[in-house]
Amino acid sequence: MQHFHANEHPHRRYNPLLGEWILVSPHRAKRPWQGQNETLLEETKPEYDPNCYLCAGNIRANGIQNEHYTDCFVFENDFSALLKDEVTFDKAPSELFQLKPERGINKVICFSPKHHLTLPEMAVDEIEKVVQVWKAQYLELGSLDYINYVQIFENKGSIMGCSNPHPHGQIWAQSSLPTQIEKTQKNLSIYYQKHKTSLLADYLKEELKQQQRIVIENTHFVALVPFWAIWPYETLIISKRHFGSIIAMTAEETTAFAEIIKSLTTKYDNLFETSFPYSSGIHQAPTDRIAHPEWHFHMHFYPPLLRSASIKKFMVGYEMLGEAQRDLSPEQSAQILRELPTIHYKTKNL
């Protein structure tokens, strides 16, 4: 009988944040690939695009003109998924047909006036300004009495549903806790009540001891491939100090956070020498006027690329009907990312 090896044998891993399992099949990474594998031509974008509705000074679809901004620019989404209006509502009579109105605000944050940039191509001090805007928006939106959660996120790349290549992210602030947050809230609370410590603080201590899945570490943050990662090159940025939300960051932590975002996203771009697509987002304490000592600030990156700039991995088949599954082990993907340079491939010959 063979002895179990995590990089050779199929197994399941537990995600303590969501209380869910994932199937890992590392032996399948050896199989030959005969699927989609097109060559990508990377488009050269101008610094300013007169047809872009996010560029400084341009007119958006609703006829409003953007400010002639020089760093970050924030505005309410012209096509919001959530609305501020309060409505009257009669509760649905059946438990099988439940619904309830949801109030909220959607905002867009342009990271830079330069149309051709992405986060890894921006300077650390420019990313720091983005973090400062995230702080201000979390505080402003979270102070509204009907907003109980502020979700800050970025969709990068058209395959992640991004409708405009201009560097930007979004904020969806709403009256309910979103499903993933509710699951995380529950599991963080259970752990905190049992151990009187932060789940992610304890998890990070063990990761730093093992050093198997660490990608980048600086004074205040660690970027790693989580033990339970689903996406091929999924990563998690965790603060070393236990605090619940972005507004608790010190000036030094803010700079360190900007630095690790730049380094990690640069590694992503360098992996296949392409503008690496992903969905990323910050998970932090709700704004429901309740103390949340169980929450520990962290940021998720979910990229779909698997073997090249053109081969993507999305949840299909068994993953939609059974449970999440991955072929490359988290330890293998962490090693690949760890060994990549933090100098962007576009600048290596300059």
C-alpha positions in Angstrom: 0.0 0.0 0.0 1.3 3.4 -1.0 1.9 6.2 1.6 -0.2 9.3 1.0 1.5 12.2 -0.7 -0.4 15.5 -0.9 1.1 16.3 -4.4 0.3 12.9 -5.8 -2.9 11.5 -4.3 -6.5 12.8 -4.5 -7.8 14.1 -1.2 -10.3 16.7 0.3 -9.3 19.8 2.1 -11.5 21.8 4.5 -12.1 25.6 4.2 -12.6 26.8 7.8 -13.8 30.3 6.6 -16.8 28.9 4.7 -17.2 25.5 6.3 -16.9 23.8 3.0 -14.7 21.0 1.4 -12.7 21.0 -1.8 -11.5 18.0 -3.8 -7.8 18.1 -4.8 -6.6 15.8 -7.6 -2.9 16.7 -8.1 -2.2 13.6 -10.3 -4.5 15.1 -13.0 -2.1 17.9 -13.6 0.1 15.4 -15.5 -2.5 14.7 -18.1 -1.9 15.9 -21.7 -3.9 19.0 -22.7 -5.9 18.9 -25.9 -8.3 21.7 -25.2 -8.5 25.4 -26.0 -5.0 27.0 -26.4 -5.2 30.1 -28.6 -2.4 32.6 -29.0 -3.2 36.0 -27.4 -2.2 39.3 -28.8 -2.0 41.8 -26.1 -3.6 45.1 -27.1 -1.5 48.3 -26.6 -3.8 50.8 -24.9 -3.3 54.6 -25.0 -2.7 56.6 -21.8 -5.9 58.5 -22.7 -8.9 57.1 -24.7 -11.4 59.7 -25.9 -14.0 56.9 -26.2 -13.6 55.5 -22.6 -16.4 56.5 -20.2 -13.9 56.3 -17.3 -11.1 58.5 -18.6 -10.8 61.9 -17.0 -13.0 64.6 -18.4 -15.0 62.2 -20.6 -18.8 62.0 -20.8 -20.4 58.9 -19.4 -23.4 57.1 -20.8 -25.8 59.0 -18.6 -24.5 62.4 -19.9 -22.5 63.3 -16.8 -18.9 64.5 -17.3 -16.1 63.0 -15.3 -13.9 65.2 -13.3 -10.5 66.0 -14.7 -9.0 63.8 -11.9 -5.3 63.3 -11.4 -5.2 60.2 -9.1 -8.4 58.4 -7.9 -12.0 59.3 -8.9 -15.1 57.9 -7.2 -18.7 58.1 -8.5 -22.0 56.3 -8.0 -22.4 53.5 -10.6 -24.6 54.7 -13.4 -26.0 51.2 -13.7 -26.3 50.2 -10.0 -27.3 46.7 -9.0 -28.6 48.2 -5.8 -30.8 51.2 -5.1 -31.1 53.6 -2.1 -34.8 53.8 -2.2 -36.8 52.4 0.7 -39.9 50.5 -0.3 -43.0 49.1 1.4 -43.2 45.3 1.4 -45.6 42.6 2.4 -43.8 39.5 3.6 -44.1 36.5 1.3 -46.6 34.0 2.6 -44.7 30.8 1.8 -41.3 29.6 3.0 -40.7 28.1 -0.4 -41.0 31.5 -2.1 -39.1 33.9 0.1 -37.9 37.3 -1.0 -37.2 40.6 0.6 -36.2 44.1 -0.8 -32.5 45.0 -0.6 -31.2 48.6 -0.3 -27.7 49.6 -1.1 -25.3 51.8 -3.0 -22.9 50.9 -5.8 -19.8 53.0 -6.5 -17.0 52.9 -9.1 -13.4 53.8 -8.2 -11.0 54.8 -11.0 -7.6 53.9 -9.7 -5.7 56.2 -12.1 -6.4 58.7 -14.9 -4.0 56.7 -17.1 -6.1 54.4 -19.2 -3.3 52.0 -20.1 -2.2 51.1 -16.5 -3.2 48.3 -14.1 -2.4 47.9 -10.4 0.9 46.0 -11.0 2.1 48.8 -13.3 1.2 51.6 -10.9 3.7 53.0 -8.3 3.3 52.0 -4.7 2.4 55.5 -3.7 -0.4 55.5 -6.4 -1.8 52.2 -5.0 -1.6 53.7 -1.5 -4.0 56.5 -2.7 -6.4 53.7 -3.8 -6.1 52.2 -0.4 -6.9 55.5 1.2 -10.0 55.9 -1.0 -11.1 52.3 0.1 -10.7 53.5 3.7 -12.7 56.6 3.2 -15.5 54.8 1.3 -15.7 52.1 3.9 -16.1 54.7 6.6 -18.5 56.9 4.6 -20.8 54.1 3.4 -20.6 52.1 6.6 -21.8 55.0 8.6 -25.2 55.0 6.9 -27.8 53.4 9.1 -29.1 51.1 6.4 -25.7 49.8 5.3 -24.5 46.7 7.1 -21.7 45.5 4.8 -19.3 47.2 2.4 -17.8 45.0 -0.3 -14.7 46.4 -2.0 -13.7 44.5 -5.1 -12.0 44.5 -8.5 -12.8 42.5 -11.7 -9.8 42.6 -13.9 -10.0 41.4 -17.5 -12.9 40.8 -19.9 -13.1 37.1 -19.0 -13.9 38.1 -15.4 -16.8 40.3 -16.6 -14.9 43.6 -16.7 -16.7 45.8 -19.2 -14.0 48.5 -19.4 -10.1 48.1 -19.4 -9.6 51.4 -17.6 -8.0 50.6 -14.1 -11.0 50.6 -11.8 -12.8 48.7 -9.0 -16.2 48.7 -7.4 -17.9 49.0 -4.0 -21.3 47.4 -3.3 -22.6 48.5 0.0 -25.9 46.9 1.2 -28.3 46.3 4.0 -27.8 42.6 4.3 -24.7 40.5 4.8 -24.0 38.8 1.5 -24.0 35.0 1.5 -20.3 34.4 1.5 -19.8 37.0 4.3 -22.6 35.4 6.3 -20.9 32.0 6.1 -17.5 33.5 7.0 -19.1 35.5 9.9 -20.5 32.3 11.3 -17.3 30.3 11.2 -15.1 33.1 12.5 -17.5 33.6 15.4 -17.6 29.9 16.3 -13.8 29.8 16.3 -13.4 33.0 18.3 -16.0 31.9 20.9 -14.1 28.6 21.3 -10.5 29.8 21.3 -10.8 33.5 22.1 -8.4 34.2 19.2 -8.7 35.1 15.6 -9.1 32.1 13.2 -6.9 33.8 10.6 -4.3 34.9 13.1 -3.8 31.3 14.3 -3.9 30.0 10.7 -1.3 32.5 9.6 1.0 31.5 12.5 0.9 27.9 11.3 1.5 28.9 7.6 4.5 31.0 8.6 5.9 27.9 10.5 5.4 25.6 7.5 6.5 28.0 4.8 5.0 25.8 2.1 2.3 28.1 0.7 3.8 31.6 1.4 4.3 33.6 -1.7 5.3 37.1 -0.3 5.9 38.4 3.2 6.6 41.9 4.4 6.6 43.5 7.8 2.8 43.8 8.1 1.2 41.4 5.6 1.5 37.9 4.1 0.4 36.8 0.6 -0.1 33.0 0.4 -2.0 30.3 -1.5 -4.6 29.2 1.1 -4.5 25.5 2.1 -8.1 25.2 0.8 -7.6 27.2 -2.5 -10.0 26.4 -5.3 -8.7 28.5 -8.2 -5.4 27.4 -9.7 -3.4 30.4 -8.5 -5.8 31.7 -5.8 -4.1 33.8 -3.1 -5.0 35.4 0.2 -3.4 38.5 1.7 -3.7 38.4 5.5 -2.7 41.2 8.0 -0.1 40.0 10.5 -1.7 42.2 13.2 -5.3 41.3 14.2 -7.7 44.1 13.2 -11.1 43.9 11.7 -11.4 46.5 9.0 -9.3 48.7 6.7 -9.9 51.8 8.8 -7.8 50.3 11.6 -4.6 50.2 9.4 -1.8 52.4 10.5 0.2 54.5 8.0 2.9 51.9 7.9 0.4 49.1 7.3 -1.2 51.1 4.5 2.1 51.4 2.7 2.9 47.7 3.3 -0.6 46.7 2.0 0.0 48.8 -1.2 3.4 47.2 -1.6 2.2 43.6 -1.3 -0.7 44.2 -3.7 1.8 45.6 -6.3 4.2 42.6 -5.8 1.5 40.0 -5.9 -0.2 41.4 -9.0 3.2 41.8 -10.7 3.9 38.1 -10.1 0.5 37.3 -11.6 1.4 39.3 -14.8 4.8 37.7 -14.9 3.4 34.1 -14.7 2.3 34.0 -18.3 3.5 37.4 -19.4 0.1 38.8 -19.8 -2.3 41.2 -18.1 -3.5 38.5 -15.6 -7.2 38.5 -15.0 -8.8 38.0 -11.6 -11.5 38.9 -9.3 -10.2 40.3 -6.0 -12.0 41.6 -2.9 -11.5 42.7 0.7 -13.3 40.8 3.4 -13.6 42.7 6.7 -15.9 43.4 9.6 -19.6 44.3 8.8 -20.7 47.9 9.5 -23.8 46.8 11.5 -22.8 48.8 14.7 -21.9 45.6 16.5 -18.5 44.7 17.8 -16.8 42.0 15.7 -13.6 40.9 17.5 -13.7 37.7 15.4 -13.0 39.4 12.1 -9.5 39.6 10.8 -8.7 41.8 7.7 -7.9 39.8 4.5 -8.1 40.1 0.8 -8.9 37.3 -1.8 -7.6 37.0 -5.3 -9.4 34.5 -7.6 -7.7 34.2 -11.0 -8.9 31.7 -13.6 -5.8 31.1 -15.7 -4.4 27.6 -15.4 -1.7 26.6 -17.9 -1.1 29.6 -20.1 -2.5 33.1 -20.9 -5.3 31.3 -22.9 -6.2 28.3 -20.8 -8.8 29.0 -18.2 -10.3 27.1 -15.3 -13.9 27.9 -14.3 -16.3 25.9 -12.1 -18.1 23.4 -14.3 -19.6 19.9 -14.2 -18.8 18.2 -10.9 -17.7 21.5 -9.3 -21.2 23.0 -9.9 -23.1 19.8 -9.0 -20.8 18.2 -6.3 -18.1 20.4 -4.8 -15.1 22.5 -5.8 -12.1 20.6 -7.3 -8.6 21.5 -8.4 -5.7 19.7 -10.1 -2.6 21.7 -9.1 -2.0 21.4 -5.4 -1.9 24.7 -3.4 1.8 23.9 -2.5 2.7 23.6 -6.2 1.1 26.8 -7.2 2.6 28.7 -4.2 6.1 27.5 -5.3 5.5 28.7 -8.9 4.3 32.1 -7.7 7.0 32.4 -5.1 9.8 31.9 -7.6 8.5 34.6 -10.0 10.2 38.0 -10.0 8.5 41.2 -8.7 9.9 43.3 -11.6 7.1 43.5 -14.2 7.9 41.7 -17.4 7.1 44.8 -19.5 9.9 46.7 -17.8 12.6 44.0 -17.7 14.2 45.2 -21.0 13.9 48.9 -20.3 
